[in-house]
Amino acid sequence: MVNGIERLARARATLMQVEASSGVRSHYVQSIDKAVFPPGVYHVPLGIEGLVYSLTRVMTPDMWGVLVGVPDVGWEAAASGMHLDISRMVTVPRLSIDPAKTVGILVEGFDAVALGDLDFSVSVRRSLAARGRMMERFLLTSNPWVGISKPFPIPMKLDADSNAASRLSVFESGDAV
């Protein structure tokens, strides 16, 4: 006889298969197939919108993420329009003291690290990438790291219905740009 827990587990597995085959994702269960999309270094187009979108694609409910070097993010749009769990996000808007060391520490402490327009030398990029790979982290950059990062797949139109992507770039006071 099948109990309720087993039925629920089967129902969730079926739902995940249907979501995967149709390209639709639940707003509440945000997981990825790590065999297809493993942790690593990815460059993300479309600026803040692309970084937030990529965070929603790589973060599972038990993961923590950090957005670094992006001073003005519209968190309400990220949460409501793109379904990013902002309760598991930290932001470091500006790096002033030893950015490479700071990002290295963040890679050790967070599952997904999204980097804005930060200028690192090739050797620092390699070091950060190696640390991220070793710890199985997602390192998402707004610019390609030649020879290190892979392109992150992003649809051209992120959110046609609510236009959330256009609301992501706002001042910390909440006034739209």
C-alpha positions as a Markdown table, in Angstrom:
| # | Residue | x | y | z |
|---|---|---|---|---|
| 1 | Met | 0.0 | 0.0 | 0.0 |
| 2 | Val | 1.3 | 3.5 | -0.9 |
| 3 | Asn | 1.3 | 6.0 | 1.8 |
| 4 | Gly | 0.8 | 9.8 | 1.4 |
| 5 | Ile | 4.5 | 10.6 | 1.6 |
| 6 | Glu | 5.3 | 8.2 | -1.3 |
| 7 | Arg | 2.4 | 9.6 | -3.4 |
| 8 | Leu | 3.7 | 13.1 | -2.8 |
| 9 | Ala | 7.2 | 12.2 | -3.8 |
| 10 | Arg | 5.9 | 10.6 | -7.0 |
| 11 | Ala | 3.7 | 13.6 | -7.7 |
| 12 | Arg | 6.7 | 16.0 | -7.3 |
| 13 | Ala | 8.9 | 13.8 | -9.5 |
| 14 | Thr | 6.2 | 13.8 | -12.2 |
| 15 | Leu | 5.8 | 17.6 | -11.9 |
| 16 | Met | 9.6 | 18.1 | -12.3 |
| 17 | Gln | 9.6 | 15.9 | -15.4 |
| 18 | Val | 6.7 | 17.8 | -17.0 |
| 19 | Glu | 8.4 | 21.2 | -16.1 |
| 20 | Ala | 11.7 | 20.0 | -17.5 |
| 21 | Ser | 10.2 | 18.7 | -20.8 |
| 22 | Ser | 8.0 | 21.8 | -21.3 |
| 23 | Gly | 10.6 | 24.4 | -20.3 |
| 24 | Val | 8.3 | 25.7 | -17.5 |
| 25 | Arg | 9.5 | 26.1 | -13.9 |
| 26 | Ser | 7.6 | 26.3 | -10.7 |
| 27 | His | 8.0 | 29.6 | -8.9 |
| 28 | Tyr | 8.5 | 27.7 | -5.6 |
| 29 | Val | 10.8 | 24.8 | -6.7 |
| 30 | Gln | 13.8 | 26.4 | -8.4 |
| 31 | Ser | 16.3 | 23.6 | -9.2 |
| 32 | Ile | 18.5 | 22.7 | -12.0 |
| 33 | Asp | 19.8 | 19.6 | -13.6 |
| 34 | Lys | 23.5 | 19.8 | -12.5 |
| 35 | Ala | 24.5 | 17.2 | -15.1 |
| 36 | Val | 23.4 | 19.6 | -17.8 |
| 37 | Phe | 24.3 | 22.8 | -16.1 |
| 38 | Pro | 27.1 | 22.2 | -13.6 |
| 39 | Pro | 28.6 | 24.7 | -11.2 |
| 40 | Gly | 31.3 | 26.8 | -12.8 |
| 41 | Val | 32.1 | 30.2 | -14.3 |
| 42 | Tyr | 29.6 | 31.7 | -16.6 |
| 43 | His | 29.4 | 35.1 | -18.3 |
| 44 | Val | 25.9 | 36.6 | -18.4 |
| 45 | Pro | 24.6 | 39.2 | -20.9 |
| 46 | Leu | 22.0 | 41.9 | -20.3 |
| 47 | Gly | 23.6 | 43.5 | -17.2 |
| 48 | Ile | 21.7 | 43.5 | -13.9 |
| 49 | Glu | 18.7 | 41.7 | -15.5 |
| 50 | Gly | 20.9 | 38.9 | -16.8 |
| 51 | Leu | 22.6 | 38.5 | -13.4 |
| 52 | Val | 19.3 | 38.3 | -11.5 |
| 53 | Tyr | 17.8 | 35.9 | -14.1 |
| 54 | Ser | 20.9 | 33.7 | -13.9 |
| 55 | Leu | 20.6 | 33.6 | -10.1 |
| 56 | Thr | 17.0 | 32.4 | -10.4 |
| 57 | Arg | 18.1 | 29.6 | -12.7 |
| 58 | Val | 21.0 | 28.3 | -10.6 |
| 59 | Met | 19.8 | 28.7 | -7.1 |
| 60 | Thr | 17.9 | 25.9 | -5.4 |
| 61 | Pro | 15.8 | 26.7 | -2.2 |
| 62 | Asp | 18.7 | 25.7 | 0.1 |
| 63 | Met | 21.3 | 27.8 | -1.6 |
| 64 | Trp | 22.7 | 31.3 | -0.7 |
| 65 | Gly | 23.7 | 33.9 | -3.2 |
| 66 | Val | 25.5 | 37.2 | -3.3 |
| 67 | Leu | 25.4 | 40.0 | -5.8 |
| 68 | Val | 28.7 | 41.9 | -5.9 |
| 69 | Gly | 29.6 | 45.2 | -7.5 |
| 70 | Val | 26.0 | 46.1 | -8.5 |
| 71 | Pro | 25.0 | 49.1 | -6.4 |
| 72 | Asp | 21.5 | 49.6 | -7.6 |
| 73 | Val | 19.2 | 46.6 | -7.8 |
| 74 | Gly | 15.4 | 46.7 | -7.7 |
| 75 | Trp | 14.9 | 43.9 | -5.2 |
| 76 | Glu | 11.1 | 44.1 | -5.4 |
| 77 | Ala | 11.1 | 43.4 | -9.2 |
| 78 | Ala | 13.7 | 40.7 | -8.7 |
| 79 | Ala | 11.5 | 39.0 | -6.2 |
| 80 | Ser | 8.1 | 39.4 | -7.8 |
| 81 | Gly | 8.9 | 39.6 | -11.5 |
| 82 | Met | 11.7 | 37.1 | -11.7 |
| 83 | His | 10.9 | 35.0 | -8.6 |
| 84 | Leu | 14.3 | 35.4 | -6.9 |
| 85 | Asp | 14.2 | 34.3 | -3.2 |
| 86 | Ile | 15.7 | 37.5 | -1.8 |
| 87 | Ser | 15.6 | 36.1 | 1.7 |
| 88 | Arg | 18.6 | 34.0 | 0.7 |
| 89 | Met | 20.5 | 36.8 | -1.1 |
| 90 | Val | 23.2 | 39.2 | 0.2 |
| 91 | Thr | 24.4 | 42.3 | -1.7 |
| 92 | Val | 27.8 | 43.9 | -1.6 |
| 93 | Pro | 27.2 | 47.0 | -3.7 |
| 94 | Arg | 30.8 | 48.3 | -3.8 |
| 95 | Leu | 34.2 | 46.8 | -3.1 |
| 96 | Ser | 36.8 | 49.2 | -1.8 |
| 97 | Ile | 39.5 | 47.2 | 0.1 |
| 98 | Asp | 41.2 | 44.3 | -1.8 |
| 99 | Pro | 38.3 | 43.3 | -4.2 |
| 100 | Ala | 40.0 | 40.1 | -5.2 |
| 101 | Lys | 40.4 | 38.8 | -1.7 |
| 102 | Thr | 36.9 | 39.9 | -0.8 |
| 103 | Val | 35.4 | 38.0 | -3.8 |
| 104 | Gly | 37.6 | 35.0 | -2.9 |
| 105 | Ile | 36.1 | 34.9 | 0.6 |
| 106 | Leu | 32.5 | 35.3 | -0.9 |
| 107 | Val | 33.2 | 32.3 | -3.2 |
| 108 | Glu | 34.0 | 30.2 | -0.2 |
| 109 | Gly | 30.9 | 31.3 | 1.7 |
| 110 | Phe | 28.1 | 31.4 | -1.0 |
| 111 | Asp | 26.8 | 28.9 | -3.4 |
| 112 | Ala | 26.2 | 31.5 | -6.2 |
| 113 | Val | 28.3 | 34.6 | -6.6 |
| 114 | Ala | 27.1 | 37.1 | -9.3 |
| 115 | Leu | 29.7 | 39.8 | -10.2 |
| 116 | Gly | 28.9 | 43.2 | -11.7 |
| 117 | Asp | 31.4 | 45.1 | -13.8 |
| 118 | Leu | 34.5 | 44.3 | -11.7 |
| 119 | Asp | 38.0 | 44.5 | -13.3 |
| 120 | Phe | 40.3 | 41.7 | -12.3 |
| 121 | Ser | 43.5 | 40.6 | -13.8 |
| 122 | Val | 43.7 | 37.3 | -15.7 |
| 123 | Ser | 45.6 | 35.7 | -12.9 |
| 124 | Val | 43.0 | 36.8 | -10.3 |
| 125 | Arg | 40.2 | 35.5 | -12.6 |
| 126 | Arg | 41.9 | 32.1 | -12.9 |
| 127 | Ser | 42.4 | 31.9 | -9.1 |
| 128 | Leu | 38.7 | 32.8 | -8.4 |
| 129 | Ala | 37.5 | 30.3 | -11.1 |
| 130 | Ala | 39.7 | 27.5 | -9.6 |
| 131 | Arg | 38.4 | 28.2 | -6.1 |
| 132 | Gly | 34.8 | 28.2 | -7.4 |
| 133 | Arg | 35.3 | 24.9 | -9.3 |
| 134 | Met | 37.0 | 23.3 | -6.3 |
| 135 | Met | 34.1 | 24.3 | -4.1 |
| 136 | Glu | 31.4 | 23.6 | -6.8 |
| 137 | Arg | 30.1 | 27.1 | -6.8 |
| 138 | Phe | 28.4 | 29.2 | -9.5 |
| 139 | Leu | 30.4 | 32.2 | -10.4 |
| 140 | Leu | 28.4 | 34.5 | -12.7 |
| 141 | Thr | 30.1 | 37.5 | -14.3 |
| 142 | Ser | 28.6 | 40.4 | -16.2 |
| 143 | Asn | 31.6 | 40.3 | -18.7 |
| 144 | Pro | 33.2 | 37.4 | -20.4 |
| 145 | Trp | 36.4 | 36.0 | -18.8 |
| 146 | Val | 38.2 | 35.0 | -21.9 |
| 147 | Gly | 39.3 | 31.4 | -21.7 |
| 148 | Ile | 37.6 | 30.9 | -18.4 |
| 149 | Ser | 33.9 | 31.6 | -18.5 |
| 150 | Lys | 31.2 | 29.9 | -20.6 |
| 151 | Pro | 28.1 | 31.8 | -21.9 |
| 152 | Phe | 25.0 | 31.5 | -19.7 |
| 153 | Pro | 21.9 | 30.7 | -21.8 |
| 154 | Ile | 19.4 | 33.6 | -21.4 |
| 155 | Pro | 16.3 | 34.2 | -23.5 |
| 156 | Met | 16.2 | 37.5 | -25.4 |
| 157 | Lys | 13.0 | 38.7 | -23.7 |
| 158 | Leu | 13.2 | 38.0 | -20.0 |
| 159 | Asp | 9.7 | 39.0 | -18.8 |
| 160 | Ala | 7.3 | 40.2 | -21.4 |
| 161 | Asp | 4.2 | 40.2 | -19.2 |
| 162 | Ser | 5.2 | 42.2 | -16.1 |
| 163 | Asn | 8.3 | 44.0 | -17.6 |
| 164 | Ala | 10.2 | 43.1 | -14.4 |
| 165 | Ala | 13.5 | 43.3 | -16.2 |
| 166 | Ser | 13.1 | 47.0 | -16.9 |
| 167 | Arg | 12.4 | 47.6 | -13.2 |
| 168 | Leu | 15.5 | 45.9 | -11.9 |
| 169 | Ser | 17.8 | 49.0 | -12.2 |
| 170 | Val | 16.6 | 51.3 | -9.5 |
| 171 | Phe | 18.2 | 53.5 | -7.0 |
| 172 | Glu | 18.5 | 52.2 | -3.4 |
| 173 | Ser | 15.8 | 54.8 | -2.4 |
| 174 | Gly | 13.4 | 52.8 | -4.6 |
| 175 | Asp | 12.9 | 55.5 | -7.2 |
| 176 | Ala | 12.9 | 54.1 | -10.7 |
| 177 | Val | 15.7 | 55.1 | -13.1 |
